[in-house]
Amino acid sequence: MFELREQSLSYGKRKVLAEINLRINEGEVVAIVGKSGCGKSTLLSHLYSTLPERIAWCPQNPGLVPSFSVFHNIYAGTLCEHSFLYNLRNLVWPVKHEFERAHEVATSLGIQSLLRTSLDKLSGGQQQRVNIARAMIQDCAMFLGD
């Protein structure tokens, strides 16, 4: 899945990780822990950049749209799967299949009753679950959460 050898990573012009070695095999669940500013997000961003088409990415700063509904924020995870016109249609009048797909993911996170609620009405924890749902709906082989 991932293998880094003697890899150094920077955040901007500042080197935050020097000559690291990391191997993550298929099926492994890995947690990266450390102090604030030690390079966890830089490492995760780098891992995502190596296989973006196979990874559901859940960043710290998700770019959710507060005035949009939970459904629309979750559906945003699938925008690249569809044409511009199809996505526009879902913005105005959601396709039943797409709503059901979002409902399934939202149910697994306990936010299914909020699908028609605008994001700005949710608590911080509920918004975090919407961010996770937006990554999960991509149905990728790997999930990276920061």
N, C-alpha and C positions, 0 to 999 in steps of 0.2 A: 504494500500500500504506500508507505512512505519510508524513505531512507535518506538521511542526511549524513554526510561524512565530512568532518573538518569544515563545517559550514559556519560562516560568520554572517550575521544579519545586522542591519542598521535601521534606525528610526530617524529619518531625515539624514543628517550628516553624522549623527552619533552612533557609534557601534554599540549595540546593546547585548549581543550574543557573539562570543568568539569561539571558533573552532569546535562547535558542538557536534556530537554524534547522536543520532536518534533513528531508531527503527521501530515502526509500528506495523504489525502484521494484520492481515485480514481477520476480522472477528474480534480483535482486541478492543477493549474499552479503556481509554487512557484519560486521566485527569492531570492537567498541568497546574501546579500550584507554586506560588512564590509571592514575594513582596510586590507591592505596587511599583511599577516602573522597571521591573527586572527583565522584561522582554516577552512575556506570555502572549500578548496580543500581536506583537511583531512576528513571533513564531507561528501563531495560528494563521495570520494573514499570509505568510509565506507558504505554508502548507496548502492553503486554499488556492493560491495562485498557481500551484503546480498542476492541479487537476480540477479547475472550476466547473467543468461539465459533469463531474461525478460527485461533487460535494454540495450538500445543502449547507449554506453558510448562514450562521446566526450571529452577526456582529454585536458588539456592545452598543454601538450607535446605529440603530436599524433604519432610520429614515422613514419611519411610519408616518402616515398622513393623518393628523389629528381630526380633521373634519370629515374624513371618510369613515364608513362603517367598518366594523370588525371583518365582515365578509370581504369587502374590497381590499383591505390591508392584507388579508390572508391570500386572496386571489392574486395579488400582486406578485406573489412567488411564482406564478405560472405565466406571467406576461410573455416571456420569450417563447412559449409553446404555441402561441396563437398570432394571428394577423392583427394589424392595427384596427381594422374594422370590427373584428370579433371582440377585441378588448374594449373598444368604444361601446359596443352594444352591451357588454357586461357592466360597464360603468352606469349606463342608463337603466337597463332592464336585464338583470342577471339571468343567464341561461340556467334552467333547472338543474341540469347535470353538474354545472360548476358550483352551484349553491350546495348541492348534496355532497360534493367532494369536499368543500370547505367545512361543511357541517360534520362530516366524519372525522376530519382532523381536529376540529374544535372540540368535539365530544371527547376525544382522547385526552384533552387538556382541561376539561371541565368548563369550557367557555361557550358551549353551543347555544345557550340562551341569549348570548350577547351579539350574535351575528349581525343583527340589524341596528345595533347601538353604535353611535359614533365613538371613535377612539378617545376623544377628549372627555368622555363621560366615565372612563375606566380608571381604576386605581393603577399605580405603577406596576404592581405584580400582575394584574390582568393584562396590561400592555406588554409586559415581558412574555406572557404566554402567547399573545398574538404574534409577536416576533418569532417565537419558536414554531408556531403553527405555520407561519409563512415559509419557514425553511422546510418544515416537514412535508408540506403539500407538494414539494418538488420531487418527492419520492426518489431521492438519490441513494446510492449505495453507501455513502458516508455522510455523517453529520458532524460539523464543527461548530461548537458554541463557545462564544467568548464571554 
